Amino acid sequence: MTRREPRSRDGGSSASLRRPRRVAVLGAGVAGLAAAYEVSRAGAPERAQALVLEAADRVGGKVLSVSRGGVIYEAGPDSFISAKPDVLDLARELGISGDLAATKPGSSSVSIYFRGRLRTLRGGMWPPKASALLSSGLLSWRGLARLALSRWPGSEDPVGTDESLAAFVRRRFGQEALERLADPLLAGIYAGDAEELSLESTFPQIKTAFAKNGASAARPPWRPAPGQSLFMTFQGGLSRLPEALCAALPGGAVRTGARVLALSRRDREWKIETSAGDFAADAVVSALPAGALAPAVERLDPELAAVLREIPFASTATVSLLYDDSSLPVRPEGFGFLVPRREGKAVSAATYSSSKFPGRAPEGKTLVRCFVGGAGRGAWAEKSEEDLIRLASEELSEILGLGKSCRPVEAKAWRWIAANPQYTVGHALRLKRLESCLMGHPGLILAGASYRGVGLPDCVRSGRAAARAALSPRGGFPAVV
Ligand SMILES: Cc1cc2nc3c(=O)[nH]c(=O)nc-3n(C[C@H](O)[C@H](O)[C@H](O)COP(=O)(O)OP(=O)(O)OC[C@H]3O[C@@H](n4cnc5c(N)ncnc54)[C@H](O)[C@@H]3O)c2cc1C
């Protein structure tokens, strides 16, 4: 920690007027690294410096790509959407646009596993095309008729109240569309439960489109960036992004093995106690998950810690299974499938990684990544890695009809316990309460997936916005970005 310095008349230290603005960034996930990058971009090191404090011995947080034997395993996220420009813009700035990879042409169909069979939806996920729905056999005639009725203006959406995604879809499209389409397709993105998730905080664009244009606004919530596919990744895996961010930072800007324990503020200076010693800063960007920040601010502000703890997190696991093509009765084609919760499976979704993106597995091999757990199904994700692999390969065999003799030649599982923030009903109000607590702690800014978007583009946007707020002489408001 830096030595205390003589104070100037305004209460700050005279030395603080000369030295660069020191920004401590907590957490080296994508949001934290993007924040540090933005600070380093903001000017010469004489003007601003960032120090990233990370508990783990590696950077990237949830982003972790493992390459082995020509296979790229993604432990956490496997892609990002191009509809939000933030990752694409950052990739351009970092000079790694050439490493971007689009989805394979013609691979975009998604299936839903329903009553023992995969039902393929061609031509996009939400809203599904009427013809695709008809041929899929996913909805009953009653369910289809109910969905067709949604084309006419019906009951108004409640004004000024936050409602669940399920309440909205049930009212607009009916119960079948909720259980068999919206919960797996939309809530699944958040590893969430449509009954719990806030429509306003998860899909504000759907709410706004309906408010403006009525039911005719059943358009896709996202459109790909021009010339790009909707889902994108990097050729060697998503870890390319945190690696390139790290490489763009000045040497020594990231301190791994430094678990943040407590934050305090005195004489306009923040003190960060960590497992690797204490550090001083003029501003702090927390890019920690809300639940990890809570204990560190308990002494500083118990109310702030309590609101942070109110944000729930769901547990998930990913299980990657590699097959020899020769052992597969049919090679899975398309993006993958989703499993509605009523089917009672541990696997809630699967991506046919080698069909979706190029270069994920060598010729002659097929890579499938299963997603286990999520809100209300978290217990599955907490099983041992061995059990997860057994469970996922058994269920995959059943769902794809692979037959008993078809076994993966390699398998890897990663557990993400209490890792997926849930924007449940009341989330927007919780953010307001956080903002109001932070009024009392100038220079402390909250960024990352816990607050205003879980996807990688949102995390990049949030980290960069937090850095700009931290550099602002006003102390940084809004403080939850
Ligand atoms: C299984 C899974 C699949 C996903 N799939 C996708 C996808 O395909 N596309 C997509 O866009 N998004 C996806 N997401 C979401 C996305 O990956 C995350 O929202 C995003 O990576 C979070 O970034 P972050 O920087 O906010 O937080 P994190 O990545 O969680 O980073 C937080 C960092 O803080 C560190 N930390 C924690 N506590 C402390 C402490 N006390 N002191 C210091 N450091 C600490 C952690 O070690 C970590 O490095 C997925 C998430 C999961 C779990």
The ligand as a Gaussian input file, in Angstrom:
#p B3LYP/6-31G(d) Opt

LIG

0 1
 C      -21.730000     -21.884000     -18.274000
 C      -21.902000     -20.482000     -18.798000
 C      -22.172000     -20.283000     -20.143000
 C      -22.326000     -18.989000     -20.637000
 N      -22.539000     -18.809000     -21.975000
 C      -22.527000     -17.567000     -22.485000
 C      -22.489000     -17.375000     -23.896000
 O      -22.441000     -18.330000     -24.674000
 N      -22.464000     -16.096000     -24.372000
 C      -22.437000     -15.018000     -23.527000
 O      -22.409000     -13.876000     -24.028000
 N      -22.423000     -15.162000     -22.177000
 C      -22.461000     -16.402000     -21.641000
 N      -22.387000     -16.580000     -20.292000
 C      -22.342000     -15.393000     -19.436000
 C      -20.951000     -14.735000     -19.421000
 O      -19.952000     -15.715000     -19.585000
 C      -20.715000     -14.028000     -18.105000
 O      -21.822000     -13.219000     -17.782000
 C      -19.468000     -13.149000     -18.177000
 O      -18.352000     -13.887000     -18.600000
 C      -19.245000     -12.529000     -16.812000
 O      -18.137000     -11.676000     -16.888000
 P      -17.754000     -10.770000     -15.645000
 O      -16.464000     -10.124000     -15.949000
 O      -18.904000      -9.911000     -15.250000
 O      -17.612000     -11.774000     -14.410000
 P      -16.712000     -13.060000     -14.191000
 O      -16.300000     -13.666000     -15.451000
 O      -17.468000     -13.875000     -13.192000
 O      -15.407000     -12.465000     -13.506000
 C      -15.347000     -12.155000     -12.147000
 C      -13.917000     -12.366000     -11.677000
 O      -13.843000     -11.998000     -10.298000
 C      -13.003000     -12.927000      -9.655000
 N      -13.315000     -12.893000      -8.223000
 C      -14.378000     -13.405000      -7.567000
 N      -14.322000     -13.109000      -6.262000
 C      -13.180000     -12.383000      -6.087000
 C      -12.586000     -11.738000      -4.967000
 N      -13.120000     -11.766000      -3.754000
 N      -11.428000     -11.059000      -5.166000
 C      -10.860000     -10.974000      -6.401000
 N      -11.386000     -11.564000      -7.483000
 C      -12.542000     -12.258000      -7.333000
 C      -13.317000     -14.242000     -10.325000
 O      -12.272000     -15.179000     -10.128000
 C      -13.456000     -13.812000     -11.774000
 O      -12.248000     -13.872000     -12.474000
 C      -22.239000     -17.864000     -19.759000
 C      -21.989000     -18.073000     -18.396000
 C      -21.811000     -19.354000     -17.910000
 C      -21.507000     -19.570000     -16.439000

